[in-house]
Amino acid sequence: MDLKPYINRWVILGAVGFAGILILVTLISIGWTAPRFSPNVGLASADLTMIPAPTHTPQFVPTPTLDPFLGTPTLPADTIGIGAYVQINGTEGAGLRIRATASLNGETIFRGEESEVFLVKDGPQEADGYTWWYLVASYDNNRAGWAVADFLAVVPPP
């Protein structure tokens, strides 16, 4: 097949001209001719919140006092003890790791959410420089494990 009669200077100029028109239409349609918007942002400062690392405050083991009217030992209202209800507090929303054993090396079973309430069932145990309490969620017995007392606050029973 002989293509020589179809390839001449007019065909090439026509193809280049048609391609130029297509490029020009494309650039106009995508806003090439519109002025570019450049906001004057300047120096933007970043918000940075410094969260101090938690410090260990040793917990003392409370001794129950005998209530003469009830005849049963009771703990002061703000003291963690077996039978008390506690709430996860002071984790800045990060939650608290609830572990299978009272140790930093214990397997994390789940993460207790900030403000979640638990019933204290066992403890205290001292390990790794912390006081540990065994907690059980009142709404789900499967949510149970050992937690560090530093992030627990006593709350009234529900």
Secondary structure, 3 states (H helix, E strand, C coil): CCCCCCCCHHHHHHHHHHHHHHHHHHHHHCCCCCCCCCCCCCCCCCCCCCCCCCCCCCCCCCCCEECCCCCCEECCCCCCCCCCEEEECCCCCCCEEEECCCCCCCCEEEEECCCCEEEEEEEEEEECCEEEEEEEECCEEEEEEEEEHHHEEEECCC
